[in-house]
Amino acid sequence: MSSFALLPGAPASPVLLHVPHSARAIPADVRAGIALDDAALERELDLITDAHTAELAERAAALAAVTPWRFVNRLSRLVVDPERFPDEREEMTAVGMGAVYTRTTHRTELRPADTDPEPLLARYFRPYAHAMTEAVADRLAATGRAVVIDVHSYPSEPLPYELHGGGPRPPVCLGTDAFHTPPELAEAAREALAACGETGLDSPFAGTYVPLEFYNSDARVSALMVEIRRDTYMAEPGGAAGPGLDRLALALAALVDAV
């Protein structure tokens, strides 16, 4: 089974719902390199996983008038984090959470600090990035534009790994990029997600995901990160989804249709 899935939408849809952090699966050989016992690993997965976001994207896609495409990571971000820069541009490297994590959410050891990231980058990170690049290129070829909507969640209380955890934590945080997030996309998101509570910008998490081939160079690719505060739709940490997920699915579908 592939470590990711591209789930087709309508041929005329420019929208790609990107779900990078929803899974908990870790291959056995990768698990062998993680320095946590089983109970500690389960606790870490509760904290670090954007639980139920794949289901959220699936429900929204089914509700949208024009079905968006979906790109879903099937492995935990503890294997590799496909949204990190793979080089020195990645600020999260400072807390051991670059493309291959060496520290947990509480900054304890996940892997030895001198772990060579290359095997995991070659096996998982680069194939994922290549497939996402192709998925965006396909939307550009089919529709003349691509709209990448990242579907994420975050905890109601800041965790020690967060570099910018001291700011507001609204029910919905929209992560934006100066080049790839046009004002009309952010405004459409504000309007569509208003039913889910207050919407803020770039706090506690900023930025959004665009494949490097298009990053800061192709304005036909627009992008927005939708971060949902977990207490609005699920039991924290890592618990069941509640009725808030239905409301979010309707709102996300409205955003898909608006763009």
C-alpha positions, -999 to 999 in steps of 0.1 A, spaced: 0 0 0 13 35 -9 21 58 20 -2 84 5 -34 85 -16 -46 109 -44 -84 106 -44 -99 120 -76 -125 148 -77 -144 164 -105 -123 170 -136 -132 207 -136 -123 213 -99 -91 233 -92 -93 224 -55 -69 200 -38 -77 192 -1 -44 183 14 -45 162 46 -9 156 58 -12 149 95 -43 128 101 -27 93 103 -12 74 131 4 45 112 42 39 115 59 10 96 75 -15 119 111 -8 108 106 29 113 90 22 148 123 4 157 142 37 154 118 56 178 130 59 214 96 57 231 79 27 246 45 18 233 25 37 259 46 69 254 43 66 217 5 64 219 5 95 240 27 113 216 5 103 187 -26 116 206 -8 150 208 8 153 174 -19 138 151 -45 160 135 -72 135 144 -103 131 122 -91 156 95 -91 129 68 -127 122 77 -134 159 77 -120 163 42 -139 132 30 -172 146 43 -166 180 28 -158 165 -5 -190 146 -5 -210 177 4 -194 200 -21 -213 208 -53 -181 202 -73 -161 174 -58 -126 185 -49 -95 163 -52 -79 150 -20 -43 141 -12 -41 122 21 -10 111 40 -15 75 52 15 76 76 21 95 108 41 127 107 64 109 131 77 90 100 83 121 80 66 155 80 58 161 43 51 198 49 85 207 63 113 221 42 139 194 38 168 218 44 181 247 65 151 269 56 130 249 81 127 268 114 113 238 132 146 221 129 156 242 159 133 222 181 141 188 165 110 188 143 122 193 107 113 169 80 124 140 102 116 146 139 142 139 166 122 154 194 86 150 207 60 177 214 75 180 249 111 183 235 121 149 248 140 124 226 121 108 198 151 96 178 188 102 185 198 137 175 224 124 151 199 103 132 207 104 94 174 117 79 183 106 43 169 71 43 135 84 54 136 114 31 144 91 2 118 65 10 89 87 21 94 125 18 106 128 -18 80 104 -33 53 123 -14 66 157 -26 68 144 -62 33 131 -62 19 164 -47 38 183 -74 22 161 -101 -13 165 -85 -10 203 -85 4 203 -121 -25 182 -132 -50 207 -117 -31 235 -135 -33 216 -168 -70 208 -164 -83 241 -151 -56 267 -154 -52 271 -117 -48 251 -85 -61 258 -50 -44 239 -22 -64 238 10 -44 223 39 -67 206 64 -52 206 99 -61 208 136 -43 220 167 -47 216 205 -66 241 226 -35 246 249 0 252 235 25 224 235 62 230 244 74 224 208 54 254 194 76 283 184 48 308 183 24 294 209 19 326 229 -6 342 205 -43 338 200 -58 303 196 -91 310 179 -116 282 169 -103 285 133 -68 297 123 -61 305 87 -25 301 77 -15 323 48 14 329 25 23 364 11 27 351 -24 2 322 -26 -28 334 -5 -47 361 -24 -70 383 -1 -101 369 -18 -92 334 -8 -87 343 28 -120 363 28 -139 333 13 -125 312 41 -136 337 67 -171 337 53 -174 300 48 -160 291 83 -178 318 102 -204 293 115 -175 274 132 -166 304 155 -141 332 154 -115 330 126 -80 344 130 -50 347 108 -15 330 112 -18 324 150 -8 300 164 4 286 131 13 305 100 20 297 63 7 271 40 19 242 18 29 246 -18 51 221 -37 86 236 -41 84 236 -79 57 263 -77 66 280 -44 70 317 -47 71 314 -85 37 304 -99 8 326 -89 -17 303 -105 -12 281 -74 -31 296 -45 -30 280 -10 -45 283 24 -40 264 56 -72 257 77 -63 249 113 -93 238 135 -89 240 173 -95 205 185 -118 212 214 -144 225 189 -149 191 173 -133 163 193 -123 151 228 -87 160 235 -62 145 232 -68 119 205 -104 112 214 -136 107 195 -151 133 171 -182 151 182 -210 170 164 -187 198 156 -173 177 128 -206 179 109 -206 217 112 -170 219 100 -177 196 70 -205 218 58 -183 249 62 -153 233 44 -176 223 16 -189 258 13 -153 270 11 -145 245 -17 -175 257 -36 -166 294 -31 -132 291 -47 
